[in-house]
Amino acid sequence: MAGRSTALKKSELPPGPASPAARGALDQLGIPSLDRLIHERIRLGIVSALAANSSLTFNELKKLLRTTDGNLSVHARKLEEAGYVACSKSFQGRMPKTEYALTDTGRKAFERYLNHMEALIQAMKR
């Protein structure tokens, strides 16, 4: 149609990724649902950093992610509760040392997340 805008109306937009319709559409394309636990920026940073390193201390993660103690602590705890990250606490001299490592479950979840993101990218290229 001549002169018609190519912009989609709100009703023509695909549903958001969290909606049941979107999940159904992604399932039909063979795209798994997004792991919302990993998708958050700080948690994605933690998992990514730990995937590239055998382990990192709390202070190393804090510096790498440029975040606060409280923010890192909350997000690391969520990953730990999900079984994605293992936390070990010890002392180095008189100083406490908290160290994190990605678990097998966390590594598999991260791989699924990356595969999902790659599938989304490929779907958008079509």
LOVEXDO-541933 format. One record per residue: residue number from 1; residue in one letter; x, y, z of N, C-alpha, C in turn. Coordinates in nm, 3 decimals. Layout:
REM LOVEXDO-541933
+-----+--------+---------+---------+---------+---------+---------+---------+---------+---------+---------+
: num : residu :     n.u :     n.v :     n.w :    ca.u :    ca.v :    ca.w :     c.u :     c.v :     c.w :
+-----+--------+---------+---------+---------+---------+---------+---------+---------+---------+---------+
: NUM :      A :       X :       Y :       Z :       X :       Y :       Z :       X :       Y :       Z :
...
+-----+--------+---------+---------+---------+---------+---------+---------+---------+---------+---------+
END
This chain:
REM LOVEXDO-541933
+-----+--------+---------+---------+---------+---------+---------+---------+---------+---------+---------+
: num : residu :     n.u :     n.v :     n.w :    ca.u :    ca.v :    ca.w :     c.u :     c.v :     c.w :
+-----+--------+---------+---------+---------+---------+---------+---------+---------+---------+---------+
:   1 :      M :   0.083 :  -0.115 :   0.000 :   0.000 :   0.000 :   0.000 :   0.089 :   0.124 :   0.000 :
:   2 :      A :   0.070 :   0.215 :  -0.094 :   0.153 :   0.334 :  -0.104 :   0.124 :   0.428 :   0.012 :
:   3 :      G :   0.230 :   0.484 :   0.068 :   0.217 :   0.581 :   0.174 :   0.194 :   0.521 :   0.312 :
:   4 :      R :   0.176 :   0.391 :   0.319 :   0.154 :   0.329 :   0.449 :   0.285 :   0.321 :   0.526 :
:   5 :      S :   0.281 :   0.356 :   0.651 :   0.398 :   0.349 :   0.738 :   0.438 :   0.204 :   0.758 :
:   6 :      T :   0.567 :   0.179 :   0.765 :   0.614 :   0.043 :   0.789 :   0.620 :   0.011 :   0.938 :
:   7 :      A :   0.592 :   0.110 :   1.022 :   0.593 :   0.087 :   1.167 :   0.474 :  -0.001 :   1.204 :
:   8 :      L :   0.497 :  -0.093 :   1.294 :   0.391 :  -0.182 :   1.339 :   0.308 :  -0.115 :   1.448 :
:   9 :      K :   0.178 :  -0.141 :   1.445 :   0.092 :  -0.095 :   1.553 :   0.118 :  -0.183 :   1.673 :
:  10 :      K :   0.084 :  -0.132 :   1.790 :   0.105 :  -0.208 :   1.913 :   0.039 :  -0.345 :   1.904 :
:  11 :      S :  -0.079 :  -0.353 :   1.845 :  -0.150 :  -0.481 :   1.834 :  -0.079 :  -0.579 :   1.741 :
:  12 :      E :   0.008 :  -0.528 :   1.652 :   0.079 :  -0.614 :   1.558 :   0.215 :  -0.661 :   1.612 :
:  13 :      L :   0.259 :  -0.599 :   1.723 :   0.389 :  -0.636 :   1.779 :   0.382 :  -0.775 :   1.840 :
:  14 :      P :   0.489 :  -0.851 :   1.831 :   0.489 :  -0.982 :   1.896 :   0.482 :  -0.964 :   2.046 :
:  15 :      P :   0.424 :  -1.059 :   2.117 :   0.415 :  -1.047 :   2.262 :   0.554 :  -1.049 :   2.326 :
:  16 :      G :   0.564 :  -0.992 :   2.445 :   0.690 :  -0.988 :   2.518 :   0.738 :  -1.127 :   2.553 :
:  17 :      P :   0.868 :  -1.145 :   2.580 :   0.923 :  -1.278 :   2.604 :   0.867 :  -1.347 :   2.727 :
:  18 :      A :   0.810 :  -1.270 :   2.821 :   0.759 :  -1.333 :   2.942 :   0.615 :  -1.381 :   2.926 :
:  19 :      S :   0.547 :  -1.342 :   2.818 :   0.407 :  -1.378 :   2.802 :   0.394 :  -1.525 :   2.760 :
:  20 :      P :   0.282 :  -1.588 :   2.796 :   0.261 :  -1.727 :   2.755 :   0.259 :  -1.744 :   2.603 :
:  21 :      A :   0.203 :  -1.646 :   2.532 :   0.198 :  -1.656 :   2.385 :   0.339 :  -1.654 :   2.327 :
:  22 :      A :   0.425 :  -1.570 :   2.382 :   0.563 :  -1.563 :   2.332 :   0.637 :  -1.693 :   2.362 :
:  23 :      R :   0.616 :  -1.746 :   2.482 :   0.682 :  -1.872 :   2.515 :   0.636 :  -1.982 :   2.420 :
:  24 :      G :   0.506 :  -1.982 :   2.386 :   0.454 :  -2.081 :   2.293 :   0.516 :  -2.066 :   2.155 :
:  25 :      A :   0.529 :  -1.941 :   2.110 :   0.590 :  -1.915 :   1.979 :   0.736 :  -1.959 :   1.979 :
:  26 :      L :   0.807 :  -1.930 :   2.086 :   0.948 :  -1.971 :   2.095 :   0.959 :  -2.123 :   2.097 :
:  27 :      D :   0.866 :  -2.188 :   2.167 :   0.867 :  -2.334 :   2.171 :   0.846 :  -2.392 :   2.031 :
:  28 :      Q :   0.756 :  -2.332 :   1.953 :   0.730 :  -2.380 :   1.817 :   0.853 :  -2.364 :   1.729 :
:  29 :      L :   0.934 :  -2.262 :   1.756 :   1.056 :  -2.242 :   1.679 :   1.171 :  -2.327 :   1.732 :
:  30 :      G :   1.144 :  -2.399 :   1.841 :   1.250 :  -2.480 :   1.902 :   1.345 :  -2.396 :   1.986 :
:  31 :      I :   1.300 :  -2.279 :   2.027 :   1.383 :  -2.191 :   2.110 :   1.339 :  -2.207 :   2.255 :
:  32 :      P :   1.429 :  -2.249 :   2.343 :   1.391 :  -2.270 :   2.484 :   1.360 :  -2.137 :   2.552 :
:  33 :      S :   1.288 :  -2.145 :   2.664 :   1.256 :  -2.023 :   2.736 :   1.381 :  -1.966 :   2.803 :
:  34 :      L :   1.381 :  -1.836 :   2.819 :   1.494 :  -1.762 :   2.874 :   1.507 :  -1.786 :   3.024 :
:  35 :      D :   1.628 :  -1.811 :   3.069 :   1.655 :  -1.829 :   3.212 :   1.663 :  -1.690 :   3.275 :
:  36 :      R :   1.554 :  -1.648 :   3.339 :   1.545 :  -1.514 :   3.395 :   1.645 :  -1.494 :   3.509 :
:  37 :      L :   1.686 :  -1.601 :   3.574 :   1.782 :  -1.589 :   3.683 :   1.917 :  -1.541 :   3.631 :
:  38 :      I :   1.960 :  -1.593 :   3.519 :   2.089 :  -1.555 :   3.461 :   2.078 :  -1.423 :   3.386 :
:  39 :      H :   1.962 :  -1.394 :   3.331 :   1.947 :  -1.280 :   3.239 :   1.975 :  -1.144 :   3.305 :
:  40 :      E :   1.956 :  -1.131 :   3.435 :   1.981 :  -1.003 :   3.503 :   2.129 :  -0.967 :   3.491 :
:  41 :      R :   2.159 :  -0.839 :   3.469 :   2.293 :  -0.793 :   3.433 :   2.403 :  -0.839 :   3.529 :
:  42 :      I :   2.389 :  -0.819 :   3.657 :   2.496 :  -0.855 :   3.751 :   2.511 :  -1.006 :   3.757 :
:  43 :      R :   2.400 :  -1.080 :   3.760 :   2.410 :  -1.226 :   3.765 :   2.470 :  -1.282 :   3.637 :
:  44 :      L :   2.437 :  -1.223 :   3.522 :   2.499 :  -1.265 :   3.397 :   2.650 :  -1.238 :   3.402 :
:  45 :      G :   2.688 :  -1.126 :   3.459 :   2.830 :  -1.095 :   3.475 :   2.901 :  -1.195 :   3.564 :
:  46 :      I :   2.838 :  -1.232 :   3.674 :   2.897 :  -1.329 :   3.768 :   2.918 :  -1.463 :   3.697 :
:  47 :      V :   2.812 :  -1.512 :   3.634 :   2.818 :  -1.642 :   3.567 :   2.920 :  -1.640 :   3.453 :
:  48 :      S :   2.921 :  -1.532 :   3.376 :   3.017 :  -1.520 :   3.265 :   3.160 :  -1.521 :   3.315 :
:  49 :      A :   3.187 :  -1.443 :   3.420 :   3.322 :  -1.436 :   3.476 :   3.365 :  -1.572 :   3.531 :
:  50 :      L :   3.273 :  -1.640 :   3.597 :   3.308 :  -1.771 :   3.654 :   3.320 :  -1.879 :   3.546 :
:  51 :      A :   3.252 :  -1.861 :   3.435 :   3.265 :  -1.957 :   3.324 :   3.405 :  -1.947 :   3.263 :
:  52 :      A :   3.464 :  -1.829 :   3.271 :   3.596 :  -1.806 :   3.212 :   3.710 :  -1.829 :   3.312 :
:  53 :      N :   3.677 :  -1.850 :   3.439 :   3.777 :  -1.870 :   3.544 :   3.734 :  -1.986 :   3.632 :
:  54 :      S :   3.829 :  -2.060 :   3.685 :   3.793 :  -2.173 :   3.771 :   3.726 :  -2.125 :   3.899 :
:  55 :      S :   3.768 :  -2.010 :   3.951 :   3.704 :  -1.949 :   4.067 :   3.749 :  -1.804 :   4.076 :
:  56 :      L :   3.671 :  -1.724 :   4.146 :   3.705 :  -1.584 :   4.171 :   3.663 :  -1.549 :   4.312 :
:  57 :      T :   3.739 :  -1.460 :   4.375 :   3.702 :  -1.415 :   4.509 :   3.594 :  -1.308 :   4.499 :
:  58 :      F :   3.532 :  -1.282 :   4.611 :   3.430 :  -1.177 :   4.620 :   3.487 :  -1.045 :   4.570 :
:  59 :      N :   3.606 :  -1.009 :   4.618 :   3.666 :  -0.882 :   4.580 :   3.703 :  -0.876 :   4.432 :
:  60 :      E :   3.746 :  -0.988 :   4.375 :   3.777 :  -0.992 :   4.232 :   3.650 :  -0.969 :   4.150 :
:  61 :      L :   3.541 :  -1.035 :   4.189 :   3.413 :  -1.017 :   4.119 :   3.363 :  -0.874 :   4.134 :
:  62 :      K :   3.373 :  -0.821 :   4.255 :   3.326 :  -0.685 :   4.281 :   3.401 :  -0.584 :   4.193 :
:  63 :      K :   3.531 :  -0.601 :   4.184 :   3.612 :  -0.510 :   4.101 :   3.580 :  -0.529 :   3.953 :
:  64 :      L :   3.571 :  -0.653 :   3.910 :   3.544 :  -0.684 :   3.770 :   3.409 :  -0.630 :   3.725 :
:  65 :      L :   3.307 :  -0.645 :   3.810 :   3.171 :  -0.605 :   3.775 :   3.140 :  -0.460 :   3.814 :
:  66 :      R :   3.233 :  -0.397 :   3.884 :   3.216 :  -0.258 :   3.927 :   3.084 :  -0.239 :   3.999 :
:  67 :      T :   3.066 :  -0.317 :   4.104 :   2.942 :  -0.312 :   4.181 :   2.975 :  -0.299 :   4.330 :
:  68 :      T :   2.873 :  -0.285 :   4.410 :   2.890 :  -0.269 :   4.555 :   2.890 :  -0.406 :   4.624 :
:  69 :      D :   2.937 :  -0.407 :   4.747 :   2.936 :  -0.529 :   4.828 :   2.795 :  -0.588 :   4.837 :
:  70 :      G :   2.699 :  -0.503 :   4.872 :   2.562 :  -0.549 :   4.892 :   2.501 :  -0.603 :   4.765 :
:  71 :      N :   2.521 :  -0.533 :   4.654 :   2.465 :  -0.577 :   4.526 :   2.523 :  -0.712 :   4.485 :
:  72 :      L :   2.653 :  -0.725 :   4.493 :   2.717 :  -0.852 :   4.457 :   2.670 :  -0.964 :   4.549 :
:  73 :      S :   2.663 :  -0.936 :   4.677 :   2.623 :  -1.036 :   4.775 :   2.482 :  -1.089 :   4.747 :
:  74 :      V :   2.387 :  -1.000 :   4.719 :   2.249 :  -1.041 :   4.692 :   2.241 :  -1.127 :   4.566 :
:  75 :      H :   2.306 :  -1.084 :   4.460 :   2.299 :  -1.158 :   4.334 :   2.374 :  -1.291 :   4.342 :
:  76 :      A :   2.488 :  -1.292 :   4.407 :   2.563 :  -1.417 :   4.423 :   2.482 :  -1.518 :   4.506 :
:  77 :      R :   2.412 :  -1.469 :   4.606 :   2.331 :  -1.557 :   4.690 :   2.217 :  -1.620 :   4.610 :
:  78 :      K :   2.153 :  -1.543 :   4.521 :   2.046 :  -1.599 :   4.437 :   2.100 :  -1.710 :   4.348 :
:  79 :      L :   2.219 :  -1.688 :   4.291 :   2.281 :  -1.791 :   4.207 :   2.320 :  -1.913 :   4.290 :
:  80 :      E :   2.364 :  -1.889 :   4.411 :   2.401 :  -1.999 :   4.501 :   2.277 :  -2.080 :   4.539 :
:  81 :      E :   2.168 :  -2.012 :   4.572 :   2.044 :  -2.081 :   4.609 :   1.989 :  -2.165 :   4.494 :
:  82 :      A :   2.014 :  -2.121 :   4.371 :   1.968 :  -2.196 :   4.253 :   2.061 :  -2.312 :   4.221 :
:  83 :      G :   2.175 :  -2.319 :   4.288 :   2.272 :  -2.426 :   4.263 :   2.364 :  -2.397 :   4.146 :
:  84 :      Y :   2.365 :  -2.272 :   4.096 :   2.449 :  -2.234 :   3.983 :   2.591 :  -2.200 :   4.026 :
:  85 :      V :   2.605 :  -2.155 :   4.148 :   2.734 :  -2.109 :   4.199 :   2.760 :  -2.173 :   4.335 :
:  86 :      A :   2.884 :  -2.214 :   4.357 :   2.925 :  -2.266 :   4.488 :   3.009 :  -2.158 :   4.556 :
:  87 :      C :   2.985 :  -2.140 :   4.684 :   3.056 :  -2.039 :   4.762 :   3.134 :  -2.108 :   4.873 :
:  88 :      S :   3.261 :  -2.074 :   4.885 :   3.340 :  -2.127 :   4.996 :   3.401 :  -2.011 :   5.072 :
:  89 :      K :   3.398 :  -2.021 :   5.204 :   3.451 :  -1.915 :   5.290 :   3.568 :  -1.970 :   5.370 :
:  90 :      S :   3.672 :  -1.890 :   5.376 :   3.791 :  -1.930 :   5.451 :   3.858 :  -1.803 :   5.504 :
:  91 :      F :   3.972 :  -1.822 :   5.564 :   4.050 :  -1.708 :   5.610 :   4.187 :  -1.713 :   5.545 :
:  92 :      Q :   4.234 :  -1.598 :   5.505 :   4.370 :  -1.584 :   5.454 :   4.439 :  -1.494 :   5.555 :
:  93 :      G :   4.518 :  -1.558 :   5.642 :   4.569 :  -1.485 :   5.757 :   4.450 :  -1.459 :   5.848 :
:  94 :      R :   4.428 :  -1.334 :   5.882 :   4.312 :  -1.298 :   5.965 :   4.198 :  -1.239 :   5.883 :
:  95 :      M :   4.216 :  -1.236 :   5.753 :   4.115 :  -1.176 :   5.665 :   4.023 :  -1.284 :   5.608 :
:  96 :      P :   3.890 :  -1.260 :   5.615 :   3.797 :  -1.356 :   5.553 :   3.810 :  -1.354 :   5.401 :
:  97 :      K :   3.795 :  -1.471 :   5.341 :   3.805 :  -1.483 :   5.196 :   3.684 :  -1.564 :   5.147 :
:  98 :      T :   3.607 :  -1.503 :   5.060 :   3.492 :  -1.570 :   5.001 :   3.525 :  -1.595 :   4.854 :
:  99 :      E :   3.510 :  -1.720 :   4.816 :   3.545 :  -1.760 :   4.680 :   3.424 :  -1.825 :   4.614 :
: 100 :      Y :   3.405 :  -1.794 :   4.485 :   3.293 :  -1.847 :   4.409 :   3.344 :  -1.929 :   4.292 :
: 101 :      A :   3.267 :  -2.034 :   4.259 :   3.297 :  -2.117 :   4.142 :   3.164 :  -2.157 :   4.079 :
: 102 :      L :   3.165 :  -2.173 :   3.950 :   3.046 :  -2.217 :   3.877 :   3.030 :  -2.367 :   3.897 :
: 103 :      T :   2.910 :  -2.411 :   3.930 :   2.883 :  -2.554 :   3.946 :   2.854 :  -2.614 :   3.808 :
: 104 :      D :   2.848 :  -2.746 :   3.801 :   2.810 :  -2.812 :   3.675 :   2.670 :  -2.767 :   3.632 :
: 105 :      T :   2.580 :  -2.756 :   3.729 :   2.444 :  -2.709 :   3.700 :   2.448 :  -2.567 :   3.643 :
: 106 :      G :   2.530 :  -2.481 :   3.704 :   2.543 :  -2.344 :   3.657 :   2.603 :  -2.336 :   3.518 :
: 107 :      R :   2.702 :  -2.420 :   3.492 :   2.766 :  -2.421 :   3.359 :   2.665 :  -2.465 :   3.252 :
: 108 :      K :   2.586 :  -2.566 :   3.283 :   2.484 :  -2.614 :   3.188 :   2.377 :  -2.506 :   3.165 :
: 109 :      A :   2.337 :  -2.440 :   3.273 :   2.237 :  -2.333 :   3.261 :   2.292 :  -2.217 :   3.177 :
: 110 :      F :   2.418 :  -2.185 :   3.195 :   2.481 :  -2.078 :   3.119 :   2.489 :  -2.116 :   2.970 :
: 111 :      E :   2.524 :  -2.240 :   2.943 :   2.530 :  -2.288 :   2.804 :   2.392 :  -2.282 :   2.740 :
: 112 :      R :   2.287 :  -2.321 :   2.814 :   2.150 :  -2.313 :   2.762 :   2.113 :  -2.167 :   2.735 :
: 113 :      Y :   2.153 :  -2.078 :   2.827 :   2.124 :  -1.936 :   2.811 :   2.192 :  -1.882 :   2.684 :
: 114 :      L :   2.318 :  -1.915 :   2.664 :   2.390 :  -1.869 :   2.546 :   2.328 :  -1.926 :   2.419 :
: 115 :      N :   2.289 :  -2.053 :   2.421 :   2.223 :  -2.113 :   2.306 :   2.091 :  -2.043 :   2.277 :
: 116 :      H :   2.018 :  -2.008 :   2.382 :   1.892 :  -1.938 :   2.366 :   1.914 :  -1.802 :   2.301 :
: 117 :      M :   2.012 :  -1.729 :   2.349 :   2.041 :  -1.597 :   2.292 :   2.084 :  -1.610 :   2.146 :
: 118 :      E :   2.163 :  -1.710 :   2.115 :   2.206 :  -1.733 :   1.976 :   2.085 :  -1.767 :   1.888 :
: 119 :      A :   1.994 :  -1.847 :   1.939 :   1.873 :  -1.881 :   1.863 :   1.789 :  -1.757 :   1.836 :
: 120 :      L :   1.779 :  -1.671 :   1.936 :   1.704 :  -1.546 :   1.917 :   1.770 :  -1.458 :   1.811 :
: 121 :      I :   1.900 :  -1.448 :   1.816 :   1.973 :  -1.369 :   1.715 :   1.948 :  -1.425 :   1.577 :
: 122 :      Q :   1.960 :  -1.557 :   1.563 :   1.939 :  -1.620 :   1.432 :   1.795 :  -1.601 :   1.384 :
: 123 :      A :   1.700 :  -1.610 :   1.477 :   1.558 :  -1.591 :   1.440 :   1.534 :  -1.448 :   1.391 :
: 124 :      M :   1.601 :  -1.353 :   1.449 :   1.582 :  -1.213 :   1.410 :   1.648 :  -1.184 :   1.274 :
: 125 :      K :   1.746 :  -1.264 :   1.235 :   1.814 :  -1.244 :   1.107 :   1.730 :  -1.295 :   0.991 :
: 126 :      R :   1.633 :  -1.383 :   1.019 :   1.550 :  -1.441 :   0.912 :   1.454 :  -1.342 :   0.855 :
+-----+--------+---------+---------+---------+---------+---------+---------+---------+---------+---------+
END
